[in-house]
Amino acid sequence: MEEAFILLLIVGCIVLGLKVRKEDAERARRILAREGLGDTTKAIVEREGCVLFPVAISLSEDLLQNVRGETIEWDFPDKISREDPIEGIRRVAKLPDNLKLHVPEKWERFGDVLVVRLPHELDAHESAVAEAYAEILGVKSVLRDTGGVTGEFRTPVVRTLLGSDTVTVHRENGVLFKFDAAKIMFCSGNTDERVRASKITCDDELIVDMFAGIGYFSVPIAVYQKPRRVIACELNPEAYRYLVENIELNSVGGTVEPVLRDNRDLEGESIADRVFMGYVKTTHEYLRTAIRLVRDGGVIYYHETCPCELLPDRPIERLESAAGEGGFELLSLRQVKSYSPGVSHVVAEAKILKGG
Ligand SMILES: C[S@@+](CC[C@H](N)C(=O)[O-])C[C@H]1O[C@@H](n2cnc3c(N)ncnc32)[C@H](O)[C@@H]1O
């Protein structure tokens, strides 16, 4: 019984192949690719001056003559590692063939947790799809993004399709971010902005990060620059918990001070050299707090999600109305990303002038 099982396994790995001399190999490779005859799940093998190609179907005599080769049977090794992951995912997914093309070729990977948006065609097969992603990409959990991010805390709306542990450690720009991907957002569209923040020279400065989250800006700034102090303010206790952990994980406890509070309750006036306002939708409601906190000549990074037809006026007008008499100097106004059709996520870098 055991012997029969082993035999079955071995036979299961044998596939049809084409054997050609090395000097004919490049031509044979091109013909197999052109005709779509190769078995792309298996690796090509070199042996004793010959090249062995795995093929998906038996080859005609004409073709064999053309490439001066012969048909063989061979135990070709799997080629999973060289395969485009989406091909692997579609290959292993236990789905009717007509649905395989609906399996998305885009996903978000945070450490060992995957977040994917699935079209409704796959509703009845979501577990099978999740299993395929997990198998090919080697993740422990797969979440289905069902509603983007929502509410004051920017909470992701997701459903767990596979796995039970959704806490992960994601590395970006050499910084470790630990968080629960089922409860906390991580916007890969903001990566450039986080990297940019980590490159702002701010030696000995006091920074206030008004919407610190899990440390998206505060931690990279402290890792790469030498600020005197970063006050990282976060209102959501769940995000705050990971903010505290990420400060430890990245050894920036001497610089970043986590504060669990509504940023409008932060005390002080003209204390900060720079204020980060990494928030969208209602950020303008917090401009007066930012301007209270920043010193004369200090800089605020004001984010806004703005309909394209209102650019560049609306963010500038909002800054003007919050800055008051002293005014401000606009250092730059950049797009962070496209937020939704016709809406842009922009960041205004403004030097605040308080006069006096
Ligand atoms: C999710 S982050 C924004 C993402 C970030 N800028 C990035 O790099 O992708 C925004 C954070 O602000 C927090 N927040 C919202 N209102 C707040 C307030 N009034 N005071 C402090 N934190 C607040 C939310 O809980 C959330 O964690």
The ligand as a MOL file (V3000), in Angstrom:
LIG
                    3D

  0  0  0     0  0            999 V3000
M  V30 BEGIN CTAB
M  V30 COUNTS 27 29 0 0 0
M  V30 BEGIN ATOM
M  V30 1 C -5.2010 56.9680 9.5570 0
M  V30 2 S -4.2030 58.3250 9.8590 0 CHG=1
M  V30 3 C -3.9380 58.9840 8.2840 0
M  V30 4 C -2.9640 58.1850 7.4850 0
M  V30 5 C -1.5740 58.7000 7.3550 0
M  V30 6 N -1.4830 60.1050 7.1230 0
M  V30 7 C -0.7700 57.9080 6.3120 0
M  V30 8 O 0.4240 58.0870 6.2620 0
M  V30 9 O -1.3280 57.1220 5.5780 0 CHG=-1
M  V30 10 C -5.2730 59.4360 10.6340 0
M  V30 11 C -5.3600 59.1850 12.1210 0
M  V30 12 O -5.8600 60.3540 12.7400 0
M  V30 13 C -6.5920 59.9520 13.8840 0
M  V30 14 N -7.4490 61.0750 14.3250 0
M  V30 15 C -8.6380 61.4590 13.7980 0
M  V30 16 N -9.0910 62.5500 14.4520 0
M  V30 17 C -8.1850 62.8540 15.4020 0
M  V30 18 C -8.0920 63.8850 16.3870 0
M  V30 19 N -9.0350 64.8070 16.5040 0
M  V30 20 N -7.0050 63.9020 17.1930 0
M  V30 21 C -6.0300 62.9700 17.0700 0
M  V30 22 N -6.0660 61.9690 16.1510 0
M  V30 23 C -7.1220 61.9120 15.3280 0
M  V30 24 C -7.3310 58.7240 13.4060 0
M  V30 25 O -7.7380 57.9070 14.4860 0
M  V30 26 C -6.2700 58.0540 12.5330 0
M  V30 27 O -5.5490 57.0990 13.2370 0
M  V30 END ATOM
M  V30 BEGIN BOND
M  V30 1 1 1 2
M  V30 2 1 2 3
M  V30 3 1 2 10
M  V30 4 1 3 4
M  V30 5 1 4 5
M  V30 6 1 5 6
M  V30 7 1 5 7
M  V30 8 2 7 8
M  V30 9 1 7 9
M  V30 10 1 10 11
M  V30 11 1 11 12
M  V30 12 1 11 26
M  V30 13 1 12 13
M  V30 14 1 13 14
M  V30 15 1 13 24
M  V30 16 1 14 15
M  V30 17 1 14 23
M  V30 18 2 15 16
M  V30 19 1 16 17
M  V30 20 1 17 18
M  V30 21 2 17 23
M  V30 22 1 18 19
M  V30 23 2 18 20
M  V30 24 1 20 21
M  V30 25 2 21 22
M  V30 26 1 22 23
M  V30 27 1 24 25
M  V30 28 1 24 26
M  V30 29 1 26 27
M  V30 END BOND
M  V30 END CTAB
M  END
